[in-house]
């Protein structure tokens, strides 16, 4: 193996490592938004499964006198 082949192999490995780091950084940058969205989805799902009941007639204020 001559020096040219060795240099090409080193450059190829460096390129692959650089691309892997770039992709990993992109994924890690999106992770906080994904976690926040998952929390929002979970909260909405719980709200959907247990809807709030309207207040009973006893809890309402009487209508103002005219």
DRENKE-271455 format. One record per residue (C-alpha): residue number from 1; residue in one letter; x, z, y. Coordinates in nm, 4 decimals. Layout:
BEGIN
ATOM  seza  lovo        px        pz        py
ATOM   NUM     A         X         Z         Y
...
# end
This chain:
BEGIN
ATOM  seza  lovo        px        pz        py
ATOM     1     X    0.0000    0.0000    0.0000
ATOM     2     X    0.1559   -0.1061    0.3251
ATOM     3     X    0.1241    0.0685    0.6606
ATOM     4     X   -0.1433   -0.1683    0.7915
ATOM     5     X   -0.3796   -0.0810    0.5081
ATOM     6     X   -0.3162    0.2881    0.5592
ATOM     7     X   -0.3915    0.2607    0.9317
ATOM     8     X   -0.7153    0.0709    0.8628
ATOM     9     X   -0.8256    0.3354    0.6105
ATOM    10     X   -0.7519    0.6171    0.8585
ATOM    11     X   -0.9456    0.4368    1.1333
ATOM    12     X   -1.2393    0.3755    0.8989
ATOM    13     X   -1.2525    0.7418    0.7980
ATOM    14     X   -1.2323    0.8474    1.1627
ATOM    15     X   -1.5186    0.6105    1.2477
ATOM    16     X   -1.7369    0.7492    0.9696
ATOM    17     X   -1.6640    1.1072    1.0775
ATOM    18     X   -1.7420    1.0190    1.4396
ATOM    19     X   -2.0752    0.8629    1.3458
ATOM    20     X   -2.1643    1.1612    1.1274
ATOM    21     X   -2.0922    1.4014    1.4140
ATOM    22     X   -2.2967    1.1855    1.6536
ATOM    23     X   -2.5966    1.1811    1.4177
ATOM    24     X   -2.5678    1.5557    1.3496
ATOM    25     X   -2.5613    1.6277    1.7244
ATOM    26     X   -2.8758    1.4169    1.7727
ATOM    27     X   -3.0594    1.6038    1.4984
ATOM    28     X   -2.9508    1.9436    1.6315
ATOM    29     X   -3.0593    1.8479    1.9850
ATOM    30     X   -3.4122    1.7741    1.8594
ATOM    31     X   -3.4402    2.0872    1.6462
ATOM    32     X   -3.5692    2.3284    1.9193
ATOM    33     X   -3.8511    2.0876    2.0109
ATOM    34     X   -3.9451    2.0473    1.6452
ATOM    35     X   -3.9596    2.4247    1.5984
ATOM    36     X   -4.1717    2.4658    1.9128
ATOM    37     X   -4.4089    2.1909    1.7991
ATOM    38     X   -4.4415    2.3498    1.4556
ATOM    39     X   -4.5398    2.6788    1.6231
ATOM    40     X   -4.7995    2.4989    1.8340
ATOM    41     X   -4.9421    2.3250    1.5285
ATOM    42     X   -4.9595    2.6551    1.3387
ATOM    43     X   -5.1378    2.8266    1.6296
ATOM    44     X   -5.3889    2.5422    1.6631
ATOM    45     X   -5.4502    2.5458    1.2877
ATOM    46     X   -5.5265    2.9179    1.2946
ATOM    47     X   -5.7567    2.8659    1.5916
ATOM    48     X   -5.9308    2.5815    1.4051
ATOM    49     X   -5.9759    2.7876    1.0885
ATOM    50     X   -6.1171    3.0900    1.2791
ATOM    51     X   -6.3126    2.9685    1.5819
ATOM    52     X   -6.3986    3.2256    1.8443
ATOM    53     X   -6.7567    3.3412    1.8251
ATOM    54     X   -6.9636    3.3291    2.1446
ATOM    55     X   -7.0318    3.6720    2.2964
ATOM    56     X   -7.3475    3.8422    2.1776
ATOM    57     X   -7.6493    3.8798    2.4071
ATOM    58     X   -7.5673    4.2489    2.4602
ATOM    59     X   -7.2242    4.1671    2.6036
ATOM    60     X   -7.3562    3.9337    2.8739
ATOM    61     X   -7.4260    4.0561    3.2230
ATOM    62     X   -7.7902    4.0487    3.3345
ATOM    63     X   -7.8816    3.7580    3.5632
ATOM    64     X   -7.8579    3.8419    3.9340
ATOM    65     X   -8.1856    3.9303    4.1029
ATOM    66     X   -8.3135    3.6592    4.3326
# end
